[in-house]
Amino acid sequence: LETETPLSHYNINPSDIEINLSQGVLKLDLSSKGCWVINKQTPNRQLWWSSPISGPRRYEYSLANNSHNKLFKYSYNWKYTRDNTILIETLRDEILSSTGLDIFRKR
């Protein structure tokens, strides 16, 4: 029987987690670990990102580079054009470095 590791193992109190989606803005607040905000910019086909680790960024919707994209191959993704990083990978890496929790852990 496989069970999920409780958040307390990662020094995360579930009551300190706030996830909110309102009017195209996704906010992931992990209290003392930091707050990430993704803001949908429909006319520009962009996502605006704010992070306590990497700061502000603008991600463009584009075809993922298969050799760079480790999580979702052969798909369209949100790419930061300055360094070609993929939004979902950046989010995973930053949550992992802040908490030790791998939000895309393979089962």
Backbone as JSON, one array per atom type, in Angstrom:
{
  "sequence": "LETETPLSHYNINPSDIEINLSQGVLKLDLSSKGCWVINKQTPNRQLWWSSPISGPRRYEYSLANNSHNKLFKYSYNWKYTRDNTILIETLRDEILSSTGLDIFRKR",
  "N": [[0.84, -1.19, 0.0], [0.71, 2.1, -1.01], [1.26, 5.28, 0.32], [0.63, 8.8, 0.55], [3.07, 11.24, 1.42], [2.8, 13.08, 4.37], [2.2, 16.66, 4.59], [3.4, 17.79, 6.79], [5.82, 16.54, 7.03], [7.43, 18.01, 5.37], [7.79, 20.36, 6.69], [5.59, 22.02, 6.35], [2.69, 23.58, 7.19], [-0.58, 22.72, 6.72], [-2.58, 24.65, 7.15], [-1.27, 26.96, 6.58], [-1.21, 27.22, 3.88], [-2.41, 28.82, 1.04], [-4.39, 28.85, -1.75], [-5.54, 30.5, -4.5], [-7.75, 31.36, -7.1], [-8.75, 33.87, -9.12], [-10.36, 35.95, -11.36], [-8.53, 35.48, -13.49], [-6.1, 35.38, -12.18], [-3.82, 33.46, -10.51], [-2.93, 32.55, -7.33], [-0.51, 31.29, -5.23], [0.15, 30.82, -2.08], [2.5, 30.13, 0.28], [2.94, 30.9, 2.87], [5.51, 31.48, 5.05], [7.29, 30.34, 3.28], [6.99, 31.55, 0.85], [5.33, 33.38, -1.85], [3.72, 32.8, -4.86], [2.62, 34.16, -7.92], [0.57, 33.97, -10.73], [-0.48, 35.58, -13.54], [-2.92, 35.9, -15.91], [-2.67, 37.1, -19.18], [-4.55, 37.62, -21.55], [-4.94, 39.05, -24.15], [-2.28, 39.33, -25.05], [-1.36, 36.78, -25.14], [0.13, 35.79, -22.98], [1.57, 34.81, -19.83], [1.96, 36.36, -16.81], [4.36, 36.31, -14.33], [5.15, 36.16, -10.91], [7.53, 35.72, -8.44], [9.01, 34.67, -5.34], [11.57, 33.79, -5.61], [12.64, 33.82, -8.33], [11.69, 36.24, -9.21], [9.94, 38.76, -11.23], [8.49, 37.71, -14.32], [7.72, 37.17, -17.81], [5.86, 34.9, -19.56], [5.62, 33.27, -22.68], [3.29, 31.71, -24.9], [4.14, 28.81, -26.51], [5.56, 26.32, -28.75], [6.95, 23.6, -27.1], [10.4, 22.98, -26.52], [11.66, 19.98, -27.19], [14.04, 18.73, -26.21], [14.63, 20.24, -24.0], [12.38, 20.34, -22.36], [11.43, 18.53, -19.7], [9.2, 17.46, -18.49], [6.77, 17.53, -20.02], [6.66, 16.39, -23.03], [6.56, 17.12, -26.58], [4.5, 19.1, -26.76], [2.57, 22.12, -26.47], [3.69, 24.87, -24.54], [4.24, 27.18, -21.81], [6.71, 29.47, -22.18], [9.6, 31.11, -21.03], [11.08, 33.63, -22.65], [13.62, 34.75, -22.41], [15.45, 32.92, -21.32], [14.53, 30.5, -22.15], [13.26, 28.78, -20.34], [10.7, 26.65, -19.0], [7.49, 27.31, -17.75], [6.06, 25.49, -16.01], [8.09, 23.79, -15.19], [9.8, 25.58, -13.9], [8.14, 26.38, -11.79], [7.88, 23.92, -10.44], [10.61, 23.43, -9.74], [11.14, 25.63, -8.07], [9.27, 25.35, -5.96], [10.16, 22.92, -5.01], [12.8, 23.6, -4.17], [12.18, 25.42, -2.16], [10.62, 24.03, -0.32], [11.17, 21.31, -0.34], [9.35, 19.61, -1.35], [8.29, 17.72, -4.03], [6.28, 18.56, -6.5], [5.6, 17.28, -8.81], [6.18, 14.59, -8.61], [7.04, 11.39, -9.73], [4.98, 8.5, -9.71]],
  "CA": [[0.0, 0.0, 0.0], [1.48, 3.33, -1.1], [0.56, 6.43, 0.88], [1.25, 10.1, 0.31], [3.81, 11.78, 2.55], [2.08, 14.25, 4.9], [2.88, 17.94, 4.43], [4.19, 18.09, 7.98], [7.15, 16.01, 6.75], [8.15, 19.06, 4.65], [7.66, 21.57, 7.5], [4.51, 22.84, 5.8], [1.44, 23.46, 7.91], [-1.66, 22.9, 5.73], [-3.33, 25.89, 7.38], [-0.47, 28.07, 6.04], [-1.28, 27.19, 2.42], [-3.57, 29.47, 0.44], [-4.4, 28.82, -3.21], [-6.7, 31.27, -4.9], [-7.86, 31.71, -8.51], [-9.79, 34.87, -9.28], [-10.23, 36.88, -12.48], [-7.33, 35.22, -14.27], [-4.91, 35.46, -11.35], [-3.62, 32.31, -9.62], [-2.02, 32.89, -6.24], [-0.1, 30.17, -4.4], [0.83, 31.43, -0.93], [2.98, 29.13, 1.22], [3.29, 31.63, 4.08], [6.92, 31.85, 5.19], [8.06, 29.78, 2.16], [6.89, 32.47, -0.27], [4.06, 33.52, -2.57], [3.86, 32.82, -6.31], [1.43, 34.69, -8.58], [0.54, 33.85, -12.18], [-1.53, 36.46, -14.0], [-3.24, 35.64, -17.31], [-2.76, 38.26, -20.05], [-5.16, 37.02, -22.73], [-4.66, 39.69, -25.45], [-0.87, 39.15, -25.42], [-1.03, 35.35, -25.04], [1.22, 35.71, -22.02], [1.33, 34.66, -18.4], [2.91, 37.16, -16.04], [4.78, 35.5, -13.2], [5.87, 36.81, -9.82], [8.07, 34.67, -7.6], [9.97, 35.13, -4.34], [12.9, 33.29, -5.96], [13.11, 34.31, -9.63], [11.18, 37.58, -9.47], [8.92, 38.88, -12.27], [8.79, 37.17, -15.66], [6.6, 37.04, -18.75], [5.94, 33.65, -20.3], [4.92, 33.24, -23.97], [2.75, 30.4, -25.27], [4.87, 28.36, -27.7], [5.87, 24.91, -28.82], [8.04, 23.24, -26.19], [11.63, 22.4, -27.05], [11.63, 18.61, -26.65], [15.25, 18.38, -25.48], [14.67, 21.01, -22.76], [11.19, 20.1, -21.55], [11.55, 17.22, -19.08], [7.93, 16.97, -17.96], [5.72, 17.38, -21.02], [7.27, 16.41, -24.36], [5.68, 17.24, -27.75], [3.3, 19.86, -26.43], [2.73, 23.56, -26.32], [3.94, 25.24, -23.17], [4.54, 28.57, -21.52], [8.17, 29.57, -22.19], [10.23, 32.4, -20.74], [11.89, 33.78, -23.85], [15.0, 35.18, -22.13], [16.33, 31.77, -21.1], [13.82, 29.33, -22.66], [12.72, 27.89, -19.31], [9.26, 26.35, -19.09], [6.83, 27.75, -16.53], [5.72, 24.39, -15.1], [9.35, 23.3, -14.64], [10.26, 26.59, -12.96], [7.3, 26.27, -10.6], [8.29, 22.69, -9.76], [11.94, 23.62, -9.17], [11.11, 26.61, -6.98], [8.56, 24.74, -4.83], [11.07, 21.9, -4.49], [13.9, 24.23, -3.43], [11.65, 26.13, -0.99], [9.94, 23.17, 0.64], [11.58, 19.9, -0.43], [8.21, 18.89, -1.89], [8.29, 17.61, -5.49], [4.86, 18.56, -6.86], [5.41, 16.42, -9.98], [6.88, 13.35, -8.34], [6.52, 10.22, -10.44], [4.48, 7.45, -8.8]],
  "C": [[0.88, 1.24, 0.0], [0.66, 4.48, -0.55], [1.33, 7.7, 0.56], [1.96, 10.55, 1.58], [3.06, 13.01, 3.06], [2.9, 15.53, 4.75], [3.75, 18.29, 5.62], [5.62, 17.57, 7.84], [8.03, 17.08, 6.1], [8.14, 20.39, 5.41], [6.66, 22.55, 6.9], [3.25, 22.56, 6.61], [0.31, 23.69, 6.91], [-2.47, 24.18, 5.92], [-2.57, 27.12, 6.88], [-0.52, 28.15, 4.52], [-2.56, 27.88, 1.95], [-3.4, 29.44, -1.07], [-5.69, 29.48, -3.65], [-6.62, 31.56, -6.4], [-9.04, 32.66, -8.66], [-9.44, 35.8, -10.42], [-8.91, 36.73, -13.23], [-6.03, 35.3, -13.5], [-4.89, 34.26, -10.41], [-2.58, 32.69, -8.59], [-1.78, 31.64, -5.39], [0.75, 30.75, -3.27], [1.19, 30.33, 0.06], [3.54, 29.79, 2.48], [4.77, 31.98, 4.09], [7.79, 31.32, 4.06], [8.0, 30.68, 0.93], [5.53, 32.45, -0.93], [4.35, 33.65, -4.06], [2.55, 33.3, -6.9], [1.6, 34.52, -10.09], [-0.7, 34.6, -12.66], [-1.73, 36.27, -15.5], [-3.41, 36.96, -18.07], [-3.25, 37.79, -21.42], [-4.81, 37.72, -24.04], [-3.24, 39.45, -25.95], [-0.46, 37.68, -25.5], [0.19, 35.15, -24.15], [0.68, 35.36, -20.64], [2.4, 35.49, -17.71], [3.13, 36.45, -14.72], [5.46, 36.39, -12.17], [6.26, 35.72, -8.83], [9.02, 35.25, -6.55], [11.4, 34.7, -4.66], [13.41, 33.92, -7.26], [12.59, 35.69, -10.0], [10.13, 37.6, -10.58], [9.42, 38.34, -13.61], [7.53, 37.22, -16.49], [6.82, 35.8, -19.58], [5.07, 33.73, -21.55], [4.43, 31.81, -24.24], [3.42, 29.95, -26.56], [5.1, 26.86, -27.63], [7.08, 24.61, -27.95], [9.21, 22.64, -26.94], [11.78, 21.02, -26.42], [12.86, 18.26, -25.82], [15.32, 19.1, -24.13], [13.53, 20.66, -21.8], [11.19, 18.67, -21.01], [10.2, 16.63, -18.69], [6.88, 16.68, -19.02], [6.33, 17.49, -22.42], [6.19, 16.54, -25.44], [4.4, 17.98, -27.43], [3.61, 21.36, -26.48], [2.88, 23.87, -24.84], [4.17, 26.73, -23.04], [6.05, 28.69, -21.32], [8.6, 31.0, -21.88], [11.27, 32.63, -21.82], [13.33, 34.21, -23.59], [15.95, 34.0, -21.92], [15.7, 30.43, -21.5], [13.36, 28.34, -21.59], [11.21, 27.78, -19.45], [8.62, 26.65, -17.74], [6.59, 26.6, -15.55], [6.98, 23.81, -14.46], [9.91, 24.28, -13.61], [9.46, 26.52, -11.67], [7.7, 25.04, -9.78], [9.62, 22.88, -9.04], [11.92, 24.56, -7.97], [10.36, 26.07, -5.75], [9.47, 23.7, -4.18], [12.2, 22.53, -3.67], [13.42, 24.93, -2.17], [11.15, 25.19, 0.1], [10.48, 21.74, 0.71], [10.5, 19.02, -1.02], [8.26, 18.91, -3.42], [6.84, 17.49, -5.94], [4.56, 17.74, -8.1], [6.16, 15.1, -9.82], [6.23, 12.21, -9.11], [6.1, 9.17, -9.44], [5.09, 6.13, -9.14]]
}
